[in-house]
Amino acid sequence: LCFVVAAAYDPLDPNGNVTIKWDIVSWTLDGYVAVVTMNNFQMYRHIMSPGWTLGWTWAKKEVIWSMVGAQTTEQGDCSKFKGNIPHCCKKTPTVVDLLPGVPYNQQFTNCCKGGVLAAWGQDPQSAVSAFQISVGLAGTSNKTVKLPKNFTLLGPGPGYTCGPAKVVPSTTFLTPDRRRKTQALMTWNVTCTYSQFLARKNPNCCVSFSSFYNETITPCPTCACGCQNKNNCVKSDSKFLKMVGLNTPRKDNAPLLQCTHHMCPVRVHWHVKLNYKEYWRVKVSITNFNYRMNYTLWSLVVQHPNLNNVTQVFSFDYKPLVPYESISK
């Protein structure tokens, strides 16, 4: 018997990933200038507020002289430098996107969205984030540059596992008039995949059920999403809800839940309205019990053998995901 263990794998989106591409566009006296592009190739999973956080470990003693379109969260110890002080001297920098509305001279193409990335299957144009980075003490040729190691991605909380950086064929760029192609001096890719098990030990949502032919409602099971937060939940009539900043998302993606018997951030209610021989109709209601998350870019993935025969949809957009021919969503 042969067992294959995947650290991060989504069976409903087996080819989905976040690809981080580094393109060196010019050499400097002690390093290079690179454009770092992040593409969210996941079909339905967004990176929501407060956005992505990207980290890595430098292979040598590199420093970041400057950045456009993003910034590191810490500068580190730059005391050995005289005159020009680097943007960051840490061996393990942590990079975040800039917020909307920053001055124009700090912006870069596809930057400054607070780290929010849409899913590729829903909005490909908004599934891209990029920034420019000037790296020093790094080598000034393809042979002397060493690739960064140990990449990490928070989106915004845990769940992503990043592979090693791999050199790939250099990216080509079209000039604005689309009459000339230029080429990156060197390109490497990093691929990060998502696993719900790494993100949380317990589910993020539960499902309740009802139907037109029965007055009984089948609720979410008790502690469906784990009851480890039972002591930290907030009652719906609590004065604590009036606190300023209560609804601000956190970088660790920790929820602040309303007290319920199921203790889930989200409840999905499936109500059968009609059930005829030729067709059936269902009303789906989604309720948010997480005070720290607005879920403005929400998407709901449902697996059902009959969803490949959907004939009409109200109040939301529907798109099938077919990673396997025998399963419809």
C-alpha positions as CSV (number, residue, x, y, z in Angstrom):
1,L,0.0,0.0,0.0
2,C,1.1,3.5,-0.8
3,F,-0.2,6.5,1.1
4,V,0.2,10.0,-0.3
5,V,-0.2,12.8,2.3
6,A,-1.1,16.3,1.0
7,A,-0.4,19.1,3.4
8,A,-2.9,21.4,1.7
9,Y,-5.5,20.2,-0.7
10,D,-9.1,21.3,-1.5
11,P,-11.2,18.5,-3.1
12,L,-13.7,21.0,-4.4
13,D,-11.0,23.1,-6.1
14,P,-8.2,20.6,-6.8
15,N,-6.3,23.0,-9.1
16,G,-6.8,26.2,-7.1
17,N,-3.8,28.0,-5.7
18,V,-2.2,31.3,-5.0
19,T,0.8,31.8,-7.3
20,I,3.4,34.4,-6.3
21,K,5.7,35.4,-9.2
22,W,9.0,37.4,-8.8
23,D,10.2,39.1,-12.0
24,I,13.6,40.8,-11.9
25,V,13.2,43.8,-14.2
26,S,16.6,45.5,-13.6
27,W,19.9,45.2,-11.9
28,T,21.2,47.8,-9.4
29,L,24.7,48.4,-8.0
30,D,24.2,45.8,-5.2
31,G,21.1,43.9,-6.2
32,Y,18.0,44.1,-8.3
33,V,14.5,45.6,-8.7
34,A,11.7,43.0,-8.9
35,V,8.0,43.1,-9.5
36,V,6.1,40.6,-7.3
37,T,2.7,39.6,-8.5
38,M,0.2,37.5,-6.5
39,N,-2.5,35.7,-8.5
40,N,-5.4,34.1,-6.7
41,F,-6.3,31.1,-9.0
42,Q,-8.8,29.7,-6.5
43,M,-12.3,29.3,-8.1
44,Y,-14.3,30.4,-5.1
45,R,-12.1,31.3,-2.1
46,H,-11.4,35.0,-1.6
47,I,-8.8,36.6,0.5
48,M,-10.9,39.0,2.6
49,S,-10.2,42.0,4.9
50,P,-7.7,42.5,6.6
51,G,-6.0,41.0,3.6
52,W,-3.0,38.9,2.8
53,T,0.3,38.8,4.6
54,L,3.4,37.5,2.8
55,G,6.6,36.4,4.4
56,W,9.9,34.7,3.5
57,T,13.5,34.2,4.7
58,W,16.4,35.8,2.7
59,A,19.0,33.3,1.5
60,K,21.9,35.7,2.3
61,K,22.2,39.1,4.0
62,E,19.7,40.9,1.7
63,V,18.0,44.1,2.6
64,I,15.0,45.9,1.1
65,W,16.0,49.4,0.0
66,S,12.5,50.5,-1.0
67,M,9.0,49.2,-1.9
68,V,6.2,50.6,-4.0
69,G,2.7,49.3,-3.6
70,A,3.3,47.4,-0.4
71,Q,5.3,47.7,2.9
72,T,6.9,45.6,5.5
73,T,5.4,45.5,9.0
74,E,8.8,46.0,10.7
75,Q,12.0,47.8,9.6
76,G,14.3,45.7,11.8
77,D,17.8,46.7,12.9
78,C,19.4,49.0,10.2
79,S,22.0,50.6,12.5
80,K,25.0,49.4,10.5
81,F,23.9,51.6,7.5
82,K,25.1,55.1,7.2
83,G,23.4,57.7,5.0
84,N,20.6,55.8,3.1
85,I,18.6,53.7,5.5
86,P,16.9,50.6,4.0
87,H,13.1,50.1,4.2
88,C,13.7,46.7,5.9
89,C,16.7,44.9,7.3
90,K,15.0,41.9,8.8
91,K,16.1,38.4,7.8
92,T,12.5,37.3,7.7
93,P,10.4,40.3,6.4
94,T,6.7,40.4,6.5
95,V,4.9,42.3,3.7
96,V,1.4,43.6,3.6
97,D,-0.6,45.5,0.9
98,L,-1.2,49.2,1.2
99,L,-4.6,50.6,1.9
100,P,-6.7,52.3,-0.7
101,G,-6.2,56.1,-1.1
102,V,-2.4,56.2,-0.5
103,P,-0.5,58.9,-2.3
104,Y,0.0,58.3,-6.0
105,N,3.8,58.0,-5.8
106,Q,3.4,55.0,-3.4
107,Q,1.1,53.1,-5.7
108,F,1.8,50.3,-8.2
109,T,-0.3,48.5,-10.7
110,N,-2.9,46.2,-8.9
111,C,-1.8,47.4,-5.5
112,C,-3.4,49.2,-2.6
113,K,-6.6,47.2,-2.0
114,G,-5.9,46.4,1.6
115,G,-4.7,42.9,0.7
116,V,-8.2,41.9,-0.5
117,L,-8.2,39.5,-3.5
118,A,-11.3,38.2,-5.2
119,A,-11.6,34.6,-6.3
120,W,-10.5,33.8,-9.9
121,G,-13.8,32.1,-10.7
122,Q,-15.8,35.1,-9.6
123,D,-13.7,38.2,-10.7
124,P,-10.4,37.5,-12.4
125,Q,-9.5,41.2,-12.8
126,S,-9.7,41.7,-9.0
127,A,-7.8,38.4,-8.3
128,V,-4.4,40.0,-8.8
129,S,-2.2,42.0,-6.4
130,A,1.3,43.3,-7.1
131,F,4.1,45.5,-5.7
132,Q,7.7,46.5,-6.6
133,I,10.7,45.8,-4.4
134,S,14.3,47.0,-4.6
135,V,16.6,44.4,-3.0
136,G,20.2,45.1,-2.0
137,L,23.2,43.0,-1.0
138,A,21.7,40.3,-3.2
139,G,24.0,39.7,-6.2
140,T,23.8,41.4,-9.6
141,S,23.4,38.5,-12.0
142,N,21.4,35.3,-12.5
143,K,24.3,33.3,-11.1
144,T,24.8,35.3,-7.9
145,V,21.2,35.9,-6.9
146,K,19.8,33.4,-4.4
147,L,16.1,32.7,-4.2
148,P,14.3,33.5,-0.9
149,K,13.2,30.5,1.2
150,N,10.4,29.5,3.6
151,F,7.6,31.5,2.1
152,T,4.5,31.9,4.2
153,L,1.1,33.3,3.3
154,L,-1.7,34.4,5.6
155,G,-5.0,35.0,3.9
156,P,-5.7,36.6,6.4
157,G,-5.4,33.7,8.9
158,P,-3.6,30.4,8.6
159,G,-4.5,27.7,6.0
160,Y,-2.0,28.2,3.2
161,T,1.1,26.1,2.7
162,C,3.7,27.5,0.3
163,G,6.2,25.4,-1.7
164,P,9.8,26.4,-2.5
165,A,10.6,29.1,-5.0
166,K,11.4,27.6,-8.5
167,V,13.1,29.3,-11.4
168,V,10.8,29.4,-14.4
169,P,11.1,30.8,-18.0
170,S,11.3,34.6,-17.8
171,T,8.1,36.5,-18.1
172,T,7.5,38.5,-21.3
173,F,5.8,41.9,-21.2
174,L,4.1,43.9,-23.9
175,T,4.8,47.6,-24.2
176,P,1.7,49.9,-24.0
177,D,1.5,50.2,-27.8
178,R,1.6,46.4,-27.9
179,R,4.3,46.5,-30.7
180,R,7.3,45.3,-28.7
181,K,8.0,42.6,-26.2
182,T,10.4,42.9,-23.3
183,Q,11.6,40.1,-21.0
184,A,12.3,39.8,-17.3
185,L,15.9,39.2,-16.5
186,M,15.0,36.4,-14.1
187,T,11.7,34.9,-12.9
188,W,10.8,32.5,-10.1
189,N,7.4,31.2,-8.8
190,V,6.1,30.2,-5.4
191,T,2.8,28.2,-5.2
192,C,0.6,28.3,-2.1
193,T,-2.3,25.9,-1.6
194,Y,-5.1,26.0,1.0
195,S,-6.4,23.5,3.4
196,Q,-9.4,24.0,5.6
197,F,-7.9,21.6,8.2
198,L,-4.8,23.8,8.6
199,A,-7.0,26.9,8.8
200,R,-9.3,25.6,11.6
201,K,-9.8,22.3,13.3
202,N,-13.5,22.8,13.2
203,P,-15.9,23.8,10.4
204,N,-16.7,27.4,9.5
205,C,-20.3,26.9,8.9
206,C,-23.2,24.5,9.6
207,V,-26.4,23.7,7.7
208,S,-30.0,23.6,9.0
209,F,-32.9,22.2,7.1
210,S,-36.7,22.7,6.7
211,S,-39.4,22.0,4.2
212,F,-42.9,23.1,3.2
213,Y,-44.4,19.7,4.2
214,N,-43.1,19.6,7.7
215,E,-43.3,22.2,10.5
216,T,-40.2,20.8,12.2
217,I,-36.9,22.5,11.6
218,T,-33.8,20.4,11.7
219,P,-31.3,22.8,13.4
220,C,-27.5,22.8,13.2
221,P,-26.1,20.2,15.6
222,T,-24.9,21.5,19.0
223,C,-21.3,22.6,18.9
224,A,-21.2,21.9,15.1
225,C,-18.2,24.2,14.8
226,G,-16.7,23.3,18.2
227,C,-17.5,25.0,21.5
228,Q,-14.0,26.1,22.4
229,N,-15.2,29.7,22.1
230,K,-18.2,29.2,24.3
231,N,-16.6,31.3,27.1
232,N,-15.7,34.1,24.8
233,C,-18.9,34.5,22.8
234,V,-21.1,37.6,23.0
235,K,-24.9,37.6,23.7
236,S,-27.0,39.4,21.2
237,D,-28.2,41.9,23.8
238,S,-24.8,42.5,25.3
239,K,-23.6,46.1,25.9
240,F,-20.2,44.9,24.7
241,L,-21.5,45.3,21.1
242,K,-21.4,49.1,21.5
243,M,-17.6,49.1,21.8
244,V,-15.7,51.1,19.1
245,G,-13.6,48.8,16.9
246,L,-15.5,45.7,17.8
247,N,-16.2,44.8,14.2
248,T,-12.6,45.3,13.0
249,P,-11.2,42.0,11.5
250,R,-8.0,40.7,12.9
251,K,-4.9,39.4,11.1
252,D,-5.2,36.0,12.7
253,N,-8.8,35.8,11.4
254,A,-10.0,34.9,14.9
255,P,-13.8,35.3,15.0
256,L,-15.9,37.0,17.7
257,L,-19.1,34.9,17.8
258,Q,-22.6,35.5,18.9
259,C,-23.6,32.9,21.5
260,T,-25.5,30.1,19.8
261,H,-25.9,26.4,20.5
262,H,-23.9,25.6,17.3
263,M,-21.1,28.2,17.8
264,C,-20.6,28.6,14.1
265,P,-19.5,31.9,12.3
266,V,-22.0,31.2,9.5
267,R,-25.2,29.2,9.3
268,V,-26.7,28.1,6.0
269,H,-30.4,27.2,6.0
270,W,-31.8,25.0,3.3
271,H,-35.6,25.3,2.9
272,V,-37.4,23.1,0.4
273,K,-40.2,25.3,-1.0
274,L,-41.6,23.1,-3.7
275,N,-41.0,19.5,-4.6
276,Y,-42.7,18.2,-7.8
277,K,-41.9,15.3,-10.1
278,E,-40.4,17.6,-12.8
279,Y,-38.5,20.0,-10.5
280,W,-37.9,21.2,-7.0
281,R,-37.2,24.7,-5.6
282,V,-35.1,25.6,-2.6
283,K,-34.6,28.9,-0.7
284,V,-31.1,29.3,0.8
285,S,-30.6,31.7,3.7
286,I,-27.1,32.6,5.0
287,T,-26.7,34.1,8.5
288,N,-23.5,35.7,9.8
289,F,-22.8,35.2,13.6
290,N,-19.3,36.6,13.4
291,Y,-19.1,40.2,14.6
292,R,-15.6,40.7,13.2
293,M,-16.4,39.8,9.5
294,N,-18.7,41.4,7.0
295,Y,-18.2,38.7,4.3
296,T,-18.8,41.3,1.6
297,L,-17.2,38.9,-1.0
298,W,-19.0,35.8,0.1
299,S,-19.5,32.8,-2.1
300,L,-21.4,29.6,-1.2
301,V,-20.2,26.2,-2.6
302,V,-22.9,23.5,-2.5
303,Q,-22.4,19.9,-3.7
304,H,-25.5,18.2,-4.9
305,P,-26.1,15.6,-7.7
306,N,-28.9,17.6,-9.3
307,L,-27.3,21.1,-9.4
308,N,-26.1,20.4,-13.0
309,N,-29.8,20.8,-14.0
310,V,-30.3,24.2,-12.4
311,T,-32.9,26.1,-14.5
312,Q,-33.5,29.3,-12.7
313,V,-31.6,31.3,-10.0
314,F,-32.9,34.4,-8.0
315,S,-31.0,37.2,-6.2
316,F,-27.5,35.8,-6.7
317,D,-25.1,34.5,-9.5
318,Y,-24.6,30.8,-10.0
319,K,-21.7,29.2,-11.6
320,P,-21.0,25.4,-11.8
321,L,-17.6,24.0,-10.6
322,V,-16.8,20.7,-12.2
323,P,-13.5,19.3,-11.0
324,Y,-14.8,15.8,-11.4
325,E,-17.3,14.9,-14.1
326,S,-19.5,12.9,-11.8
327,I,-20.0,15.7,-9.2
328,S,-21.9,19.0,-9.7
329,K,-21.8,22.1,-7.5
